[in-house]
Amino acid sequence: MSNPDSFIDEVTEEVRRDRLYAMFRKYGWIGGLLVLGIVGGAAYVEWEKSKAVARAEGFGEAMLDALDVGGTAERRAAMAAVPADGTQAALKALMLASDPASDLSQSKAEALAALEALIADASQPEIYRDMATLRRVMVAGADLPLADRRAALEGISAPGRTFRVMAAEQLAYLLIEEGKAEGAIAALSALMQDQEATQGVRSRAAQMITALGGSLPDMAEPVPDQG
């Protein structure tokens, strides 16, 4: 004689299995869709990454090819013709504004226009807009009122900004331009002792302090002469 309890257990297990199969037949497609969604999503992400890499490489190669073009006008035209959007447009604007021919009147005007457009584009990363601000001040020079240059530089010289030190250096030069030698010496001395200042910046500051007749601040390490 078989054990009634064992028989009941077997029947109960069969019922459970039948219900499980029935549920799987009814709702199993949902799990399949989830699996397909996960796999498809991962594949899409990888495809997007590879597309972004290919796009970046294509942009870089096109810009490098444009830089190899012969004459000034041809080179700038070639760079301007490279398709770009987003951050690539910002990089292209900066490269155009940093062209060696930017000191020519027409090229200078084009460079300043490109930089001003980049500065005004709030969709671009702050680092690019700060770089464009610094470059605009340097390219414009005396063509831009000193007060405007100071206001622009002070805006990017706040603690935590990427080009804070370089902006501080340019602000010191504005003091020299105003004939405020003592203020310039104080600013340059502070810059020499700034922990974030590069060796090149410190060296230039030291040379300028000496040229202005000032005394170099006491430093833990001597500043090498790069002149």
C-alpha positions as CSV (number, residue, x, y, z in Angstrom):
1,M,0.0,0.0,0.0
2,S,1.3,3.4,-0.9
3,N,1.5,6.1,1.7
4,P,-1.5,8.4,1.3
5,D,0.5,11.4,2.4
6,S,3.2,10.7,-0.2
7,F,0.5,10.4,-2.9
8,I,-1.1,13.7,-1.9
9,D,2.3,15.4,-1.9
10,E,3.0,14.1,-5.4
11,V,-0.4,15.3,-6.6
12,T,0.2,18.7,-5.0
13,E,3.6,19.0,-6.7
14,E,2.1,18.1,-10.1
15,V,-0.6,20.7,-9.6
16,R,2.0,23.3,-8.8
17,R,4.1,22.3,-11.8
18,D,1.0,22.5,-14.1
19,R,0.2,26.0,-12.7
20,L,3.8,27.1,-13.2
21,Y,3.8,25.9,-16.8
22,A,0.5,27.6,-17.4
23,M,1.8,30.8,-16.0
24,F,5.0,30.5,-18.0
25,R,2.9,29.9,-21.2
26,K,0.8,32.9,-20.3
27,Y,3.4,35.4,-19.1
28,G,6.7,33.9,-20.3
29,W,6.9,36.3,-23.3
30,I,7.4,39.2,-20.8
31,G,10.6,37.6,-19.5
32,G,11.7,37.1,-23.1
33,L,11.1,40.7,-23.9
34,L,13.0,41.8,-20.8
35,V,16.0,39.7,-21.9
36,L,15.8,41.1,-25.4
37,G,15.5,44.6,-23.9
38,I,18.6,44.1,-21.8
39,V,20.7,42.6,-24.6
40,G,19.4,45.1,-27.1
41,G,20.0,48.0,-24.7
42,A,23.6,46.9,-24.1
43,A,24.2,46.5,-27.8
44,Y,22.7,50.0,-28.5
45,V,25.0,51.6,-25.8
46,E,28.1,49.9,-27.4
47,W,27.0,51.0,-30.8
48,E,26.5,54.6,-29.6
49,K,30.0,54.5,-28.0
50,S,31.6,53.2,-31.2
51,K,29.8,55.8,-33.2
52,A,31.0,58.6,-30.9
53,V,34.6,57.4,-31.1
54,A,34.4,57.2,-34.9
55,R,32.9,60.7,-35.0
56,A,35.6,62.1,-32.8
57,E,38.4,60.4,-34.8
58,G,36.9,61.7,-38.0
59,F,36.7,65.3,-36.7
60,G,40.3,65.1,-35.4
61,E,41.6,63.8,-38.7
62,A,39.7,66.4,-40.7
63,M,41.1,69.2,-38.5
64,L,44.6,67.9,-38.8
65,D,44.3,67.6,-42.5
66,A,43.0,71.2,-42.6
67,L,46.0,72.4,-40.6
68,D,48.3,71.0,-43.3
69,V,46.8,73.1,-46.0
70,G,49.3,75.6,-47.4
71,G,48.3,79.3,-47.3
72,T,46.8,81.2,-44.3
73,A,43.5,81.8,-46.0
74,E,43.2,78.3,-47.4
75,R,44.1,76.8,-44.0
76,R,41.4,78.8,-42.2
77,A,38.8,78.0,-44.9
78,A,39.6,74.3,-44.6
79,M,39.2,74.4,-40.8
80,A,36.0,76.4,-41.1
81,A,34.6,73.8,-43.5
82,V,35.0,70.8,-41.2
83,P,31.5,69.7,-40.0
84,A,31.2,70.1,-36.2
85,D,28.6,70.4,-33.5
86,G,28.4,70.5,-29.8
87,T,31.8,70.5,-28.1
88,Q,33.5,69.9,-31.5
89,A,32.2,73.3,-32.6
90,A,33.8,74.8,-29.5
91,L,37.1,73.1,-30.2
92,K,37.0,74.3,-33.8
93,A,36.4,77.9,-32.8
94,L,39.3,77.7,-30.4
95,M,41.6,76.3,-33.0
96,L,40.5,79.0,-35.5
97,A,41.1,81.7,-32.9
98,S,44.6,80.3,-32.1
99,D,45.7,80.2,-35.7
100,P,49.2,81.8,-36.1
101,A,47.7,84.3,-38.6
102,S,45.3,85.7,-36.0
103,D,47.3,88.9,-35.7
104,L,46.3,89.9,-39.3
105,S,43.4,92.3,-39.3
106,Q,40.9,90.2,-41.1
107,S,41.9,86.9,-39.3
108,K,41.9,88.7,-36.0
109,A,38.4,89.9,-36.5
110,E,37.3,86.4,-37.5
111,A,39.0,84.9,-34.5
112,L,37.3,87.4,-32.1
113,A,33.9,86.8,-33.7
114,A,34.3,83.0,-33.2
115,L,35.5,83.4,-29.6
116,E,32.6,85.8,-28.7
117,A,30.1,83.3,-30.2
118,L,31.6,80.5,-28.1
119,I,31.6,82.6,-25.0
120,A,27.9,83.4,-25.5
121,D,27.0,79.8,-26.1
122,A,25.7,78.6,-22.7
123,S,25.3,75.0,-24.0
124,Q,29.1,74.6,-24.2
125,P,31.2,73.4,-21.2
126,E,32.5,76.1,-18.9
127,I,36.1,75.1,-19.5
128,Y,35.8,75.9,-23.2
129,R,34.0,79.2,-22.6
130,D,36.7,80.2,-20.0
131,M,39.4,79.3,-22.5
132,A,37.7,81.4,-25.1
133,T,37.4,84.3,-22.7
134,L,41.1,84.2,-21.9
135,R,42.0,83.8,-25.6
136,R,39.7,86.7,-26.5
137,V,41.5,89.1,-24.1
138,M,44.9,88.0,-25.4
139,V,43.9,88.3,-29.1
140,A,42.1,91.6,-28.7
141,G,44.8,93.3,-26.7
142,A,44.5,97.1,-26.6
143,D,41.7,97.0,-29.1
144,L,39.5,95.9,-26.1
145,P,39.1,98.6,-23.4
146,L,41.2,97.8,-20.3
147,A,38.1,97.8,-18.1
148,D,36.4,95.2,-20.3
149,R,39.5,93.0,-20.3
150,R,39.7,93.2,-16.5
151,A,36.0,92.3,-16.1
152,A,36.4,89.3,-18.4
153,L,39.5,88.1,-16.6
154,E,38.1,88.5,-13.1
155,G,35.1,86.4,-14.2
156,I,37.4,83.4,-14.8
157,S,39.9,84.0,-12.0
158,A,37.7,82.8,-9.2
159,P,39.0,79.8,-7.1
160,G,38.2,76.5,-8.7
161,R,38.1,77.8,-12.3
162,T,40.4,76.0,-14.7
163,F,42.3,79.0,-16.0
164,R,42.4,80.9,-12.7
165,V,46.2,81.2,-12.6
166,M,46.5,82.3,-16.2
167,A,43.8,84.9,-15.7
168,A,45.6,86.2,-12.6
169,E,48.8,86.6,-14.7
170,Q,47.0,88.6,-17.3
171,L,45.4,90.8,-14.6
172,A,48.9,91.5,-13.3
173,Y,49.9,92.6,-16.8
174,L,46.9,95.0,-16.9
175,L,48.3,96.7,-13.8
176,I,51.6,97.2,-15.6
177,E,49.6,98.7,-18.6
178,E,48.0,101.1,-16.2
179,G,51.4,102.1,-14.8
180,K,50.7,100.6,-11.4
181,A,54.1,99.0,-10.9
182,E,53.7,98.3,-7.1
183,G,50.4,96.6,-7.5
184,A,51.7,94.5,-10.4
185,I,54.7,93.5,-8.3
186,A,52.5,92.5,-5.4
187,A,50.2,90.5,-7.8
188,L,53.1,88.7,-9.5
189,S,54.7,87.9,-6.1
190,A,51.5,86.3,-5.0
191,L,51.4,84.4,-8.2
192,M,54.9,83.1,-7.7
193,Q,53.8,81.6,-4.4
194,D,50.6,80.2,-5.7
195,Q,50.6,76.4,-5.4
196,E,48.7,76.0,-8.6
197,A,51.0,78.1,-10.7
198,T,53.2,76.2,-13.2
199,Q,56.9,76.6,-13.3
200,G,56.6,78.6,-16.6
201,V,54.1,81.1,-14.9
202,R,56.4,81.5,-11.9
203,S,59.4,82.1,-14.1
204,R,57.6,84.8,-16.2
205,A,56.4,86.5,-13.0
206,A,60.0,86.5,-11.6
207,Q,61.4,88.0,-14.7
208,M,58.7,90.7,-14.8
209,I,59.2,91.5,-11.1
210,T,62.9,92.0,-11.8
211,A,62.2,94.1,-14.8
212,L,59.9,96.3,-12.7
213,G,62.7,96.8,-10.1
214,G,61.0,94.7,-7.4
215,S,62.4,92.1,-5.1
216,L,61.5,88.4,-5.5
217,P,59.6,86.8,-2.7
218,D,61.3,84.2,-0.5
219,M,60.7,80.8,-2.1
220,A,61.3,77.3,-0.8
221,E,62.7,76.4,-4.3
222,P,64.5,78.8,-6.7
223,V,62.7,79.7,-9.9
224,P,64.8,78.7,-12.9
225,D,65.4,81.3,-15.6
226,Q,63.6,80.2,-18.7
227,G,64.5,83.3,-20.7
